[in-house]
Amino acid sequence: MFKVENLPAVIAPDSGVTTKPPEPSDPGQLTDGQIYFLLYPNSGGAVKPGSKAILAFGDLRLEYQTAP
């Protein structure tokens, strides 16, 4: 089941800013095997091209991914 609190967050360690995608107005029913995408705001340019970012899925963290 889709839950907004389960959406992954992007953390910019250089600035300390954490962003989440905007809450969808009507996410509908998500289906296994489909491809979905999320757009994240980059408020104040917190993540700059080539800088490091952390992707957080609850307690799981994918440390230091390079921003495109």
C-alpha positions as CSV (number, residue, x, y, z in Angstrom):
1,M,0.0,0.0,0.0
2,F,1.2,3.5,-0.9
3,K,2.2,5.6,2.1
4,V,3.6,9.1,1.8
5,E,5.8,8.6,4.8
6,N,7.5,5.7,2.9
7,L,8.8,7.9,0.1
8,P,12.6,8.2,-0.1
9,A,14.3,11.3,1.0
10,V,17.4,13.0,-0.5
11,I,19.9,14.4,2.0
12,A,22.5,16.9,1.0
13,P,25.3,16.4,3.6
14,D,27.1,19.6,2.6
15,S,24.1,21.8,3.4
16,G,22.3,19.5,5.8
17,V,19.1,19.9,3.8
18,T,16.7,16.9,3.5
19,T,14.1,17.0,0.7
20,K,11.1,14.7,0.0
21,P,9.0,14.8,-3.2
22,P,5.8,16.8,-3.0
23,E,2.9,14.8,-1.7
24,P,0.8,13.5,-4.7
25,S,-2.7,14.8,-4.8
26,D,-4.1,11.3,-5.7
27,P,-1.5,8.5,-5.9
28,G,-4.1,6.0,-6.9
29,Q,-3.2,2.3,-6.7
30,L,0.5,1.4,-7.4
31,T,1.0,-1.8,-9.3
32,D,3.9,-4.2,-8.9
33,G,6.2,-4.4,-12.0
34,Q,5.4,-0.9,-13.1
35,I,7.9,2.0,-13.4
36,Y,7.2,5.1,-11.5
37,F,9.3,8.3,-11.0
38,L,9.5,11.0,-8.4
39,L,10.6,14.6,-8.8
40,Y,12.4,16.3,-5.9
41,P,12.6,20.0,-5.3
42,N,16.1,21.4,-5.0
43,S,15.2,24.2,-2.6
44,G,17.9,26.9,-2.5
45,G,20.2,24.8,-4.7
46,A,21.0,22.4,-1.8
47,V,22.3,19.7,-4.1
48,K,24.7,21.0,-6.7
49,P,25.8,19.1,-9.9
50,G,28.7,16.7,-8.9
51,S,28.1,17.0,-5.2
52,K,27.4,14.0,-3.0
53,A,23.9,13.1,-1.7
54,I,22.4,10.4,0.5
55,L,19.2,8.6,-0.5
56,A,17.3,7.5,2.6
57,F,14.5,4.9,2.6
58,G,13.5,4.9,6.2
59,D,16.4,3.4,8.1
60,L,18.2,2.3,4.9
61,R,20.7,4.8,3.6
62,L,22.5,4.7,0.3
63,E,25.5,6.9,1.2
64,Y,27.1,9.4,-1.1
65,Q,25.5,9.1,-4.5
66,T,26.9,11.6,-6.9
67,A,24.4,14.2,-8.2
68,P,24.2,14.4,-12.0
